[in-house]
Amino acid sequence: MHIVIMGCGRVGSSVAHSLEAKGHSVAVIDQDGDAFRRLSADFSGITVTGVGFDRDVLIQAGIERADCFAAVSSGDNSNIISARLARETFNVSRVVARIYDQNRAEVYERVGIPTVATVRWTAMRIVRHLLPGETSELWRDPTSVVAIVEAPLHPDWVGRPLRSLEEAAGTRAAYVMRFGLGVLPTASTVLQDGDQLYMLVTDEIAASVRKITGSAPTAH
């Protein structure tokens, strides 16, 4: 595949090296020619000095034959504009943008442009490492919308189908730890004594999901 990267900072250069190591052709765009010094001497891809949302610059980088485009400069506006140009003008099938503003990230996710909202995601990871015993959150997606949390399991759920708990909680189980091994839930999974339960949640439903899983099932 041919992949165009806008931005040759630490992220852009690292992504470029990783992709080239996997055998892909890579083009890197940056308005600062000195930024290409971050690329190793054996980098064999294309480097183009210019603004990443300039049509001519994108064409020089091979955008017309690109399978993927990543906008990872330090500016949200530049990343958004270039990502939309790649998607809407050049019909690149896979486009991702690095976005610092969480609100903008959510908007562009809704219109089909995957984003990496770096500030909140990084902050959550740091908190988890600093206070591992004070959070039940194991993972959060880069847009900071969906998380996996450990949920308490009330003993009265034991022996019941996992799907009944999912229906009560209004979400899905990501996985179950059973005898020290991860188990992917299926339609026939039945909860067992000692199971550790990990649920998919958003911030809006996290508290209610924990409350439901940690309480006895209600009678129907």
N, C-alpha and C positions, 0 to 999 in steps of 0.2 A: 504494500500500500504506500501511497504518497501522502505525507502528513505535513501540514503547514502549521508552524507555531509562531504566534505573535508575542514577542517579549523574550529577551535573552537574559533575564535575571537569574537568580539561583534556581527558581522553579523551572523556567523555560529551558535553561541549559541542561538541567538534570533530566527533564522529560526528553529532550532531543537526544541525549546520549543513550537513555534507556531504549528509546524507539529504534535508534540506529543499531544498537546491539542486538535487537530482535530481528534485524534484517530489513527494516523498512527504509524507504527513502524519505529524507527529512529536509525541510526548508525552514529557516529561522529568520524572522523579521524583527528588526529593532531600529528605532530612529537614532540611536546612539551607536555609531560604528565601533566604539571602544568596548561595547558590551559583548561583542563576539569573542573577546579574550577569555571569556568564561568557558568557551568551547575548547575541547582538547585539540592538540596539534594534529591528531589523526582523524578528526571529524571530517567526513567526506561529503556532508550534505551541502545544500545551498544556503548562503547567507545574503540577505538583502537589506540594505540600509534604507529606511524610509518609514513612513507612517503606516501602521497596519491596517487602516481603513481606506487607504488610497487604492483605487482600482488597479492602476498601473503597477504599483508595488506588489499587490497580491498576485497579479498575473505573472510578474517576474518570478515570484516564489512558486509558481505552478498551481495556483488555486483552481484553474480550469480542469485539471486532472486529479485534484486532491480527493482522497477518500475521507479525510478527517481534517479538522481545524481546531486548534486550541488557542484561546486568547488569554494569555497569562501575564500581561503587562501589569504595572503598578497602578493603573488608572481604570476605575470602573467604567467611566464613559467610553474610553477607547475600546475596552474589552466588549462592552455591549454593542457598540456600533459595528465593530469588525465582525463580531459573531453573527449579527443579523445580516450583514452583507454577505458573509460566507454562506449562510443558510438560504437567504431569500433571493440573492442575485446570482450566486454561482452554484446553488443547489448542492452544496456539500452535505452528504448524508449524516455525518457525525460531527457535531459541533459542541464544544464545551467552553464555558467562560469562567474565569476566576473573578469573583465579585466580593468586595469587602462589605458592602451594605446589605444586610440580611433582607430588608424589605424589597430591594431590587431583585435579589436572588429569587425570592418567591414569585415575583411577577414573571421573570423570564423562564422559570421552571414551568409555569402555567401555559406559556406559549410555545413550549417544546424545546427550549434551549437549556440543557443541563448546566448547572452552575455549581461552583465550589465556593461557598461563603466562608472564607478562611478565618475571619476573626472569631465568630462565635464558636465554630467547630474547634478551633485551637484552644480557646478558653475552656470549653467543656473538657477537652482531653487533659489540660493542665490540672484542672480541679480534680478530676478523677485520679490522677497520679498523686496529687498532694494529699487528698483525703479519701483514700480507697475504702475506708470503713464507714464513710458517711454518705455514700451514694449507692443506690442500687442500679445505676445506669452502667451498662457494659459497653454500649456502642451507640453512636449517633451518626446519621448520614451527613455528608458534607454540606447539605443545605440546611442542616440543623432542624429538620421538620420531624423525622421519624427516629425513634430511639428503641433500643432493646433494653428492658429493665428486668431485674430479678423480682418476681412477684411472690408474696407469701402464699402458701397453700394451706388452707384450712383442712384439718383432718377429715371433715365430712365430705370433701371432694374425692377422697381416696376410694377407688372402686368404681368411680363414675367415668363415662366417656369424656375425654378431653374436649370433644366438640361441644358438649353441653356447657362446659365452663366458658369456652370461647363465645358461645351464643349469649351467655349471661353477661360477659364482659364487653361484648361488642367489638372484639378485635381477635387477632390470631396469635397463637403461640409460635414463637420463633423456633424454640427447641426445648427439650427437657433433658436435664442431667440426671441419669439413672445409674447408680452403682459406679459413679465416676466417669461415665461415658455419655457423650452427647447423643441424643435420639431425635431424629426428625419426626415430627408428628405426622400421623396418617389418619384416615377416617376411622380406623379401628383402634386407635391408641386409647388405652384405659389408664387413668392415673393410679400410681402405686405409692405405697408408703415410702417415704424417703425421697420422693421425686423433688428436684429443684426446678422451678418453673420460670421460663424467660419469655416475656410477652413483648409484642410489637405495640408501641404506643406513640401518641403525639403528646405534647405538653398539656393539651386541653383535657385529655382523658386519662393521663397517667395516674392521678390520685384515685379516680373512680375505679379504674381497673384493679389497682392494689386493694382497694376496699372490698371489691367483689370477690377476688380470689382469696382474700384473707378472712372472709366470712363464710359461714355455713350456707349451703345452697338454699334458696327460698323454695317453699313448696308451691307447686303449680296446681 
